[in-house]
Amino acid sequence: MMARVEMPLYITVLLLLGALLLGEGRTRALLEGRIGVTPQELYRTIGKGTVKVQIVDVRPDLEEGYVDTHIPGAIPMPGCDAKNTPPAALERIVPSVPTVVVSEDGSLQAFEACAAKFTNARNLSGGLAAWVDANLPEDSGDYVPPKAGAGGGCL
């Protein structure tokens, strides 16, 4: 009789604990996204090359924004809208990869509009303006996807 009661009780407790852990993970991801990542942290992360992260530039003007200047290796996705994204760039965006969203000034509104498209997204604090102010490397020109086997390390 006792064994009949214990098994459902254990399963119920395990399911409850699993649900609590899942909720905590989602809450943590939301908080990390709101806190953001500083340009210096992002630069160090990219430089290490051990952590895979994609940088998505969501500034709305592709020609006067991304083409003029962008973070090396950033993927343009104007307005975080797939319809406005160059086809070569759209092919490189992976929703499950940790992502840093870059706007002009680190706008939380721009970040929140885009964050739901990614499993793990963080906002670049201060946006591209903060990156430029920190005198970190910049690139310019149209988006060119990396060659196969390029291995990253663009900085």
N, CA, C and O atoms as a DFTB+ gen file, in Angstrom:
620 C
 N C O
     1  1       0.828      -1.191       0.000
     2  2       0.000       0.000       0.000
     3  2       0.876       1.260       0.000
     4  3       0.607       2.209      -0.736
     5  1       1.918       1.260       0.826
     6  2       2.786       2.433       0.939
     7  2       3.499       2.724      -0.394
     8  3       3.672       3.888      -0.754
     9  1       3.911       1.678      -1.129
    10  2       4.604       1.854      -2.405
    11  2       3.693       2.511      -3.441
    12  3       4.175       3.257      -4.294
    13  1       2.390       2.249      -3.383
    14  2       1.440       2.834      -4.317
    15  2       1.317       4.348      -4.100
    16  3       1.059       5.092      -5.047
    17  1       1.493       4.784      -2.904
    18  2       1.375       6.198      -2.578
    19  2       2.693       6.928      -2.837
    20  3       2.693       8.072      -3.292
    21  1       3.810       6.270      -2.549
    22  2       5.116       6.917      -2.669
    23  2       5.462       7.294      -4.106
    24  3       5.925       8.410      -4.346
    25  1       5.258       6.421      -5.041
    26  2       5.643       6.677      -6.430
    27  2       4.944       7.920      -6.996
    28  3       5.633       8.797      -7.516
    29  1       3.624       8.038      -6.922
    30  2       2.981       9.263      -7.416
    31  2       3.434      10.510      -6.657
    32  3       3.538      11.591      -7.235
    33  1       3.704      10.353      -5.361
    34  2       4.175      11.478      -4.565
    35  2       5.549      11.940      -5.053
    36  3       5.772      13.140      -5.213
    37  1       6.466      11.012      -5.291
    38  2       7.801      11.354      -5.808
    39  2       7.711      12.026      -7.176
    40  3       8.392      13.018      -7.434
    41  1       6.884      11.489      -8.031
    42  2       6.728      12.059      -9.380
    43  2       6.162      13.473      -9.286
    44  3       6.605      14.366     -10.008
    45  1       5.193      13.681      -8.409
    46  2       4.608      15.015      -8.227
    47  2       5.653      16.004      -7.728
    48  3       5.732      17.131      -8.217
    49  1       6.455      15.581      -6.752
    50  2       7.500      16.454      -6.213
    51  2       8.534      16.780      -7.293
    52  3       8.948      17.934      -7.410
    53  1       8.954      15.805      -8.071
    54  2       9.923      16.037      -9.151
    55  2       9.366      16.991     -10.205
    56  3      10.084      17.874     -10.673
    57  1       8.115      16.828     -10.580
    58  2       7.491      17.731     -11.548
    59  2       7.409      19.149     -11.005
    60  3       7.647      20.110     -11.736
    61  1       7.078      19.285      -9.744
    62  2       7.002      20.601      -9.116
    63  2       8.376      21.268      -9.084
    64  3       8.500      22.446      -9.419
    65  1       9.391      20.533      -8.689
    66  2      10.752      21.084      -8.663
    67  2      11.227      21.464     -10.074
    68  3      11.873      22.496     -10.259
    69  1      10.906      20.636     -11.049
    70  2      11.268      20.946     -12.437
    71  2      10.609      22.228     -12.918
    72  3      11.244      23.048     -13.581
    73  1       9.348      22.399     -12.587
    74  2       8.627      23.617     -12.983
    75  2       9.226      24.843     -12.306
    76  3       9.339      25.899     -12.930
    77  1       9.610      24.718     -11.046
    78  2      10.238      25.837     -10.342
    79  2      11.577      26.208     -10.968
    80  3      11.879      27.392     -11.125
    81  1      12.376      25.219     -11.324
    82  2      13.671      25.480     -11.972
    83  2      13.487      26.144     -13.333
    84  3      14.222      27.069     -13.679
    85  1      12.529      25.683     -14.087
    86  2      12.259      26.276     -15.397
    87  2      11.831      27.730     -15.247
    88  3      12.299      28.594     -15.990
    89  1      10.951      28.006     -14.302
    90  2      10.516      29.379     -14.047
    91  2      11.668      30.268     -13.616
    92  3      11.765      31.415     -14.051
    93  1      12.543      29.748     -12.766
    94  2      13.704      30.514     -12.309
    95  2      14.631      30.819     -13.471
    96  3      15.172      31.922     -13.560
    97  1      14.821      29.857     -14.362
    98  2      15.678      30.065     -15.527
    99  2      15.133      31.144     -16.449
   100  3      15.892      31.970     -16.957
   101  1      13.846      31.143     -16.665
   102  2      13.225      32.172     -17.511
   103  2      13.349      33.555     -16.873
   104  3      13.649      34.537     -17.553
   105  1      13.119      33.622     -15.579
   106  2      13.242      34.897     -14.871
   107  2      14.674      35.418     -14.948
   108  3      14.895      36.608     -15.175
   109  1      15.633      34.538     -14.762
   110  2      17.043      34.943     -14.834
   111  2      17.391      35.465     -16.226
   112  3      18.071      36.483     -16.354
   113  1      16.930      34.776     -17.268
   114  2      17.202      35.216     -18.639
   115  2      16.605      36.604     -18.892
   116  3      17.242      37.443     -19.527
   117  1      15.391      36.848     -18.402
   118  2      14.765      38.165     -18.564
   119  2      15.570      39.249     -17.849
   120  3      15.783      40.331     -18.397
   121  1      16.012      38.961     -16.640
   122  2      16.801      39.934     -15.880
   123  2      18.144      40.209     -16.544
   124  3      18.568      41.362     -16.627
   125  1      18.817      39.165     -17.016
   126  2      20.105      39.359     -17.694
   127  2      19.928      40.208     -18.939
   128  3      20.770      41.055     -19.239
   129  1      18.846      39.989     -19.663
   130  2      18.590      40.784     -20.852
   131  2      18.392      42.249     -20.521
   132  3      18.853      43.127     -21.251
   133  1      17.707      42.511     -19.424
   134  2      17.465      43.907     -19.023
   135  2      18.740      44.566     -18.511
   136  3      18.948      45.759     -18.732
   137  1      19.596      43.807     -17.831
   138  2      20.846      44.361     -17.309
   139  2      21.782      44.679     -18.462
   140  3      22.469      45.700     -18.453
   141  1      21.804      43.818     -19.431
   142  2      22.630      44.063     -20.609
   143  2      24.081      43.683     -20.413
   144  3      24.495      43.225     -19.348
   145  1      24.827      43.884     -21.459
   146  2      26.257      43.599     -21.483
   147  2      26.958      44.886     -21.906
   148  3      26.495      45.573     -22.817
   149  1      28.054      45.213     -21.260
   150  2      28.788      46.426     -21.618
   151  2      29.603      46.173     -22.871
   152  3      29.903      45.022     -23.187
   153  1      29.969      47.226     -23.592
   154  2      30.816      47.033     -24.774
   155  2      32.127      46.315     -24.430
   156  3      32.589      45.468     -25.195
   157  1      32.718      46.648     -23.293
   158  2      33.975      46.017     -22.903
   159  2      33.795      44.517     -22.644
   160  3      34.646      43.711     -23.020
   161  1      32.673      44.145     -21.993
   162  2      32.388      42.728     -21.751
   163  2      32.211      41.986     -23.078
   164  3      32.743      40.891     -23.258
   165  1      31.466      42.585     -23.995
   166  2      31.245      41.960     -25.294
   167  2      32.560      41.804     -26.038
   168  3      32.812      40.761     -26.642
   169  1      33.388      42.816     -26.001
   170  2      34.690      42.756     -26.679
   171  2      35.538      41.620     -26.108
   172  3      36.152      40.864     -26.861
   173  1      35.573      41.499     -24.779
   174  2      36.345      40.418     -24.150
   175  2      35.774      39.052     -24.533
   176  3      36.524      38.114     -24.804
   177  1      34.450      38.946     -24.554
   178  2      33.810      37.679     -24.910
   179  2      34.154      37.279     -26.339
   180  3      34.496      36.126     -26.600
   181  1      34.065      38.221     -27.252
   182  2      34.385      37.934     -28.654
   183  2      35.858      37.554     -28.784
   184  3      36.207      36.622     -29.508
   185  1      36.714      38.285     -28.074
   186  2      38.149      38.048     -28.153
   187  2      38.568      36.680     -27.657
   188  3      39.523      36.099     -28.172
   189  1      37.865      36.158     -26.662
   190  2      38.207      34.841     -26.126
   191  2      37.955      33.753     -27.154
   192  3      38.732      32.805     -27.266
   193  1      36.884      33.887     -27.896
   194  2      36.567      32.900     -28.922
   195  2      36.057      31.580     -28.368
   196  3      35.679      30.699     -29.140
   197  1      36.037      31.418     -27.045
   198  2      35.568      30.160     -26.476
   199  2      34.050      30.147     -26.306
   200  3      33.430      29.084     -26.280
   201  1      33.463      31.327     -26.190
   202  2      32.012      31.439     -26.047
   203  2      31.436      31.896     -27.380
   204  3      31.820      32.938     -27.912
   205  1      30.523      31.117     -27.904
   206  2      29.881      31.481     -29.174
   207  2      28.742      32.449     -28.894
   208  3      27.841      32.160     -28.106
   209  1      28.796      33.590     -29.541
   210  2      27.755      34.593     -29.389
   211  2      27.541      35.251     -30.748
   212  3      28.502      35.516     -31.470
   213  1      26.290      35.514     -31.093
   214  2      26.029      36.246     -32.328
   215  2      25.613      37.659     -31.965
   216  3      24.910      37.889     -30.981
   217  1      26.059      38.590     -32.774
   218  2      25.752      39.999     -32.560
   219  2      24.779      40.409     -33.653
   220  3      25.101      40.328     -34.838
   221  1      23.591      40.846     -33.259
   222  2      22.556      41.227     -34.212
   223  2      22.328      42.728     -34.117
   224  3      21.905      43.243     -33.082
   225  1      22.614      43.416     -35.207
   226  2      22.475      44.871     -35.293
   227  2      21.065      45.183     -35.780
   228  3      20.723      44.898     -36.927
   229  1      20.241      45.773     -34.899
   230  2      18.837      46.021     -35.223
   231  2      18.549      47.478     -35.561
   232  3      17.388      47.878     -35.644
   233  1      19.600      48.275     -35.758
   234  2      19.348      49.679     -36.125
   235  2      18.536      49.708     -37.408
   236  3      18.810      48.943     -38.332
   237  1      17.534      50.587     -37.476
   238  2      16.556      50.537     -38.568
   239  2      17.078      50.883     -39.956
   240  3      16.537      50.396     -40.948
   241  1      18.110      51.705     -40.052
   242  2      18.582      52.143     -41.368
   243  2      19.811      51.348     -41.783
   244  3      20.909      51.571     -41.273
   245  1      19.618      50.426     -42.702
   246  2      20.704      49.563     -43.157
   247  2      21.799      50.364     -43.848
   248  3      22.981      50.165     -43.569
   249  1      21.420      51.267     -44.746
   250  2      22.409      52.009     -45.533
   251  2      23.192      53.029     -44.710
   252  3      24.422      53.059     -44.756
   253  1      22.483      53.854     -43.966
   254  2      23.169      54.894     -43.204
   255  2      23.598      54.410     -41.827
   256  3      24.369      55.094     -41.154
   257  1      23.125      53.263     -41.395
   258  2      23.499      52.719     -40.098
   259  2      24.573      51.667     -40.249
   260  3      25.759      51.946     -40.073
   261  1      24.161      50.468     -40.573
   262  2      25.064      49.316     -40.629
   263  2      26.211      49.525     -41.611
   264  3      27.364      49.268     -41.265
   265  1      25.925      49.983     -42.819
   266  2      26.957      50.125     -43.847
   267  2      28.021      51.141     -43.426
   268  3      29.205      50.942     -43.694
   269  1      27.604      52.237     -42.763
   270  2      28.569      53.252     -42.315
   271  2      29.496      52.716     -41.234
   272  3      30.713      52.882     -41.323
   273  1      28.938      52.082     -40.225
   274  2      29.764      51.536     -39.149
   275  2      28.977      50.491     -38.368
   276  3      27.779      50.644     -38.127
   277  1      29.662      49.444     -37.985
   278  2      29.052      48.384     -37.188
   279  2      30.136      47.621     -36.432
   280  3      31.325      47.760     -36.720
   281  1      29.719      46.831     -35.481
   282  2      30.646      45.977     -34.742
   283  2      31.105      44.875     -35.684
   284  3      30.277      44.260     -36.357
   285  1      32.411      44.612     -35.748
   286  2      32.887      43.538     -36.628
   287  2      32.178      42.214     -36.334
   288  3      32.081      41.788     -35.183
   289  1      31.700      41.591     -37.369
   290  2      31.007      40.315     -37.233
   291  2      29.527      40.439     -36.947
   292  3      28.829      39.425     -36.894
   293  1      29.019      41.663     -36.760
   294  2      27.592      41.849     -36.479
   295  2      26.758      41.483     -37.704
   296  3      27.173      41.684     -38.845
   297  1      25.594      40.952     -37.439
   298  2      24.665      40.561     -38.499
   299  2      23.555      41.608     -38.556
   300  3      22.892      41.850     -37.548
   301  1      23.340      42.233     -39.715
   302  2      22.282      43.248     -39.794
   303  2      20.889      42.627     -39.834
   304  3      20.629      41.690     -40.590
   305  1      20.004      43.168     -39.008
   306  2      18.596      42.769     -39.007
   307  2      17.785      44.020     -38.672
   308  3      17.255      44.148     -37.568
   309  1      17.690      44.953     -39.646
   310  2      17.042      46.242     -39.390
   311  2      15.660      46.112     -38.760
   312  3      14.784      45.416     -39.275
   313  1      15.486      46.798     -37.631
   314  2      14.206      46.773     -36.943
   315  2      13.838      45.409     -36.401
   316  3      12.702      45.194     -35.979
   317  1      14.782      44.489     -36.406
   318  2      14.564      43.106     -35.970
   319  2      13.460      42.449     -36.802
   320  3      12.688      41.628     -36.306
   321  1      13.409      42.829     -38.068
   322  2      12.379      42.353     -38.978
   323  2      13.027      41.533     -40.084
   324  3      13.872      42.035     -40.825
   325  1      12.631      40.277     -40.193
   326  2      13.202      39.382     -41.198
   327  2      12.977      39.904     -42.619
   328  3      13.793      39.642     -43.503
   329  1      11.883      40.638     -42.852
   330  2      11.585      41.155     -44.194
   331  2      12.609      42.196     -44.645
   332  3      12.850      42.353     -45.842
   333  1      13.209      42.905     -43.691
   334  2      14.182      43.948     -44.028
   335  2      15.627      43.452     -43.981
   336  3      16.554      44.212     -44.262
   337  1      15.818      42.198     -43.631
   338  2      17.150      41.632     -43.456
   339  2      17.677      41.085     -44.776
   340  3      16.968      40.363     -45.477
   341  1      18.929      41.428     -45.121
   342  2      19.505      40.855     -46.342
   343  2      19.484      39.320     -46.270
   344  3      19.749      38.749     -45.212
   345  1      19.171      38.652     -47.388
   346  2      19.050      37.186     -47.374
   347  2      20.289      36.477     -46.815
   348  3      20.159      35.511     -46.063
   349  1      21.481      36.945     -47.173
   350  2      22.708      36.299     -46.673
   351  2      22.811      36.428     -45.158
   352  3      23.318      35.527     -44.488
   353  1      22.331      37.545     -44.617
   354  2      22.368      37.748     -43.167
   355  2      21.305      36.896     -42.482
   356  3      21.553      36.319     -41.423
   357  1      20.137      36.820     -43.079
   358  2      19.038      36.057     -42.489
   359  2      19.425      34.587     -42.321
   360  3      19.036      33.946     -41.345
   361  1      20.181      34.064     -43.265
   362  2      20.630      32.673     -43.195
   363  2      21.572      32.434     -42.017
   364  3      21.683      31.303     -41.543
   365  1      22.246      33.471     -41.539
   366  2      23.241      33.338     -40.467
   367  2      22.646      33.515     -39.070
   368  3      23.319      33.224     -38.081
   369  1      21.424      33.977     -38.968
   370  2      20.812      34.227     -37.663
   371  2      20.227      32.923     -37.126
   372  3      19.393      32.280     -37.764
   373  1      20.697      32.555     -35.921
   374  2      20.254      31.319     -35.286
   375  2      19.589      31.679     -33.953
   376  3      20.263      32.153     -33.039
   377  1      18.283      31.461     -33.835
   378  2      17.562      31.859     -32.618
   379  2      18.063      31.212     -31.328
   380  3      17.895      31.787     -30.253
   381  1      18.671      30.034     -31.409
   382  2      19.090      29.322     -30.201
   383  2      20.488      29.701     -29.707
   384  3      20.899      29.270     -28.629
   385  1      21.215      30.496     -30.478
   386  2      22.567      30.898     -30.088
   387  2      22.482      32.127     -29.184
   388  3      21.679      33.023     -29.442
   389  1      23.309      32.184     -28.114
   390  2      23.319      33.400     -27.294
   391  2      23.542      34.626     -28.185
   392  3      24.448      34.648     -29.019
   393  1      22.703      35.639     -27.993
   394  2      22.656      36.784     -28.892
   395  2      22.789      38.098     -28.137
   396  3      22.210      38.277     -27.065
   397  1      23.568      39.019     -28.716
   398  2      23.641      40.378     -28.198
   399  2      22.953      41.271     -29.221
   400  3      23.329      41.292     -30.393
   401  1      21.946      42.006     -28.772
   402  2      21.175      42.889     -29.636
   403  2      21.784      44.287     -29.565
   404  3      21.956      44.849     -28.483
   405  1      22.108      44.840     -30.739
   406  2      22.736      46.157     -30.822
   407  2      21.778      47.139     -31.471
   408  3      21.362      46.953     -32.614
   409  1      21.431      48.187     -30.731
   410  2      20.650      49.292     -31.283
   411  2      21.568      50.514     -31.293
   412  3      22.745      50.413     -30.946
   413  1      21.040      51.641     -31.684
   414  2      21.868      52.854     -31.741
   415  2      22.351      53.270     -30.355
   416  3      23.517      53.615     -30.169
   417  1      21.425      53.231     -29.374
   418  2      21.760      53.756     -28.042
   419  2      21.449      52.795     -26.898
   420  3      21.421      53.211     -25.740
   421  1      21.216      51.523     -27.199
   422  2      20.917      50.544     -26.152
   423  2      19.481      50.585     -25.678
   424  3      19.179      50.161     -24.563
   425  1      18.604      51.088     -26.507
   426  2      17.192      51.244     -26.170
   427  2      16.572      49.925     -25.696
   428  3      16.645      48.906     -26.382
   429  1      15.960      49.968     -24.509
   430  2      15.266      48.784     -24.007
   431  2      14.062      48.437     -24.877
   432  3      13.713      47.265     -25.016
   433  1      13.433      49.445     -25.458
   434  2      12.285      49.212     -26.327
   435  2      12.708      48.407     -27.560
   436  3      12.024      47.458     -27.942
   437  1      13.823      48.777     -28.178
   438  2      14.323      48.039     -29.340
   439  2      14.725      46.626     -28.940
   440  3      14.482      45.668     -29.672
   441  1      15.345      46.509     -27.766
   442  2      15.759      45.189     -27.290
   443  2      14.551      44.291     -27.054
   444  3      14.518      43.155     -27.526
   445  1      13.567      44.793     -26.330
   446  2      12.400      43.975     -25.997
   447  2      11.615      43.564     -27.236
   448  3      11.017      42.488     -27.257
   449  1      11.608      44.392     -28.253
   450  2      10.920      44.050     -29.493
   451  2      11.611      42.891     -30.204
   452  3      10.991      42.186     -31.000
   453  1      12.868      42.700     -29.920
   454  2      13.661      41.691     -30.610
   455  2      13.959      40.462     -29.749
   456  3      14.120      39.363     -30.280
   457  1      14.032      40.630     -28.461
   458  2      14.484      39.567     -27.557
   459  2      13.651      38.292     -27.657
   460  3      14.187      37.194     -27.505
   461  1      12.369      38.421     -27.906
   462  2      11.500      37.240     -27.964
   463  2      11.853      36.307     -29.124
   464  3      11.441      35.147     -29.129
   465  1      12.604      36.799     -30.096
   466  2      12.974      35.970     -31.246
   467  2      14.169      35.066     -30.942
   468  3      14.533      34.216     -31.754
   469  1      14.781      35.256     -29.761
   470  2      15.982      34.503     -29.413
   471  2      15.805      33.810     -28.064
   472  3      15.130      34.322     -27.171
   473  1      16.421      32.646     -27.935
   474  2      16.348      31.886     -26.693
   475  2      17.057      32.602     -25.559
   476  3      16.571      32.626     -24.428
   477  1      18.209      33.185     -25.865
   478  2      19.031      33.845     -24.852
   479  2      19.564      35.138     -25.453
   480  3      20.556      35.127     -26.182
   481  1      18.908      36.246     -25.148
   482  2      19.303      37.538     -25.725
   483  2      19.690      38.514     -24.629
   484  3      19.086      38.545     -23.557
   485  1      20.715      39.315     -24.922
   486  2      21.129      40.390     -24.018
   487  2      21.248      41.663     -24.837
   488  3      21.517      41.635     -26.038
   489  1      21.041      42.765     -24.163
   490  2      21.102      44.075     -24.793
   491  2      22.513      44.636     -24.649
   492  3      23.127      44.495     -23.591
   493  1      23.035      45.270     -25.696
   494  2      24.314      45.959     -25.581
   495  2      24.042      47.294     -24.903
   496  3      23.426      48.179     -25.496
   497  1      24.497      47.442     -23.670
   498  2      24.269      48.679     -22.900
   499  2      24.877      49.867     -23.624
   500  3      26.068      49.879     -23.934
   501  1      24.046      50.865     -23.889
   502  2      24.519      52.066     -24.579
   503  2      24.568      51.904     -26.084
   504  3      24.839      52.870     -26.797
   505  1      24.310      50.698     -26.586
   506  2      24.267      50.436     -28.018
   507  2      25.576      50.697     -28.747
   508  3      26.651      50.694     -28.148
   509  1      25.466      50.921     -30.050
   510  2      26.653      51.163     -30.863
   511  2      27.352      52.447     -30.427
   512  3      28.575      52.547     -30.528
   513  1      26.596      53.424     -29.946
   514  2      27.199      54.683     -29.486
   515  2      28.211      54.409     -28.372
   516  3      29.293      54.998     -28.363
   517  1      27.869      53.521     -27.431
   518  2      28.785      53.186     -26.341
   519  2      29.988      52.414     -26.854
   520  3      31.099      52.600     -26.359
   521  1      29.781      51.549     -27.842
   522  2      30.877      50.793     -28.456
   523  2      31.876      51.764     -29.086
   524  3      33.084      51.641     -28.883
   525  1      31.365      52.727     -29.848
   526  2      32.219      53.725     -30.508
   527  2      32.929      54.589     -29.468
   528  3      34.126      54.849     -29.591
   529  1      32.192      55.038     -28.436
   530  2      32.778      55.863     -27.377
   531  2      33.896      55.140     -26.632
   532  3      34.819      55.778     -26.125
   533  1      33.818      53.815     -26.565
   534  2      34.845      53.024     -25.883
   535  2      36.064      52.772     -26.781
   536  3      37.004      52.083     -26.384
   537  1      36.037      53.335     -27.989
   538  2      37.140      53.168     -28.951
   539  2      37.435      51.704     -29.265
   540  3      38.593      51.302     -29.375
   541  1      36.379      50.919     -29.406
   542  2      36.532      49.511     -29.764
   543  2      36.486      49.389     -31.289
   544  3      35.982      50.285     -31.966
   545  1      37.010      48.286     -31.832
   546  2      37.082      48.141     -33.294
   547  2      35.724      48.276     -33.978
   548  3      34.706      47.794     -33.482
   549  1      35.737      48.939     -35.121
   550  2      34.531      49.115     -35.925
   551  2      34.808      48.590     -37.324
   552  3      35.958      48.468     -37.748
   553  1      33.747      48.288     -38.018
   554  2      33.837      47.853     -39.401
   555  2      32.834      48.676     -40.193
   556  3      31.975      49.339     -39.610
   557  1      32.934      48.639     -41.497
   558  2      31.975      49.331     -42.342
   559  2      31.781      48.520     -43.617
   560  3      32.538      47.594     -43.906
   561  1      30.764      48.883     -44.360
   562  2      30.478      48.196     -45.617
   563  2      29.300      47.253     -45.489
   564  3      28.758      47.029     -44.407
   565  1      28.922      46.703     -46.647
   566  2      27.806      45.767     -46.698
   567  2      28.132      44.497     -45.923
   568  3      29.298      44.178     -45.688
   569  1      27.089      43.782     -45.532
   570  2      27.273      42.522     -44.819
   571  2      27.830      41.466     -45.768
   572  3      27.313      41.257     -46.865
   573  1      28.884      40.814     -45.325
   574  2      29.466      39.699     -46.060
   575  2      29.558      38.538     -45.080
   576  3      30.279      38.627     -44.086
   577  1      28.835      37.444     -45.347
   578  2      28.886      36.322     -44.411
   579  2      30.296      35.738     -44.344
   580  3      31.027      35.767     -45.334
   581  1      30.683      35.207     -43.177
   582  2      32.016      34.623     -43.068
   583  2      32.151      33.409     -43.974
   584  3      31.177      32.713     -44.260
   585  1      33.365      33.175     -44.414
   586  2      33.630      31.997     -45.245
   587  2      33.527      30.738     -44.395
   588  3      33.780      30.781     -43.191
   589  1      33.165      29.641     -44.999
   590  2      33.078      28.385     -44.278
   591  2      34.427      28.062     -43.656
   592  3      35.468      28.147     -44.308
   593  1      34.387      27.692     -42.389
   594  2      35.616      27.352     -41.698
   595  2      36.457      28.542     -41.289
   596  3      37.626      28.385     -40.938
   597  1      35.869      29.744     -41.330
   598  2      36.632      30.944     -40.996
   599  2      37.025      30.954     -39.530
   600  3      38.052      31.533     -39.179
   601  1      36.234      30.328     -38.664
   602  2      36.600      30.185     -37.269
   603  2      36.370      31.401     -36.403
   604  3      36.713      31.359     -35.221
   605  1      35.820      32.463     -36.906
   606  2      35.530      33.637     -36.078
   607  2      36.779      34.410     -35.722
   608  3      37.737      34.441     -36.495
   609  1      36.776      35.035     -34.554
   610  2      37.932      35.812     -34.118
   611  2      38.178      37.030     -34.974
   612  3      39.326      37.369     -35.262
   613  1      37.108      37.697     -35.387
   614  2      37.247      38.819     -36.317
   615  2      37.882      40.026     -35.668
   616  3      38.276      40.960     -36.367
   617  1      37.994      40.036     -34.349
   618  2      38.590      41.179     -33.695
   619  2      40.019      40.847     -33.416
   620  3      40.747      41.669     -32.859
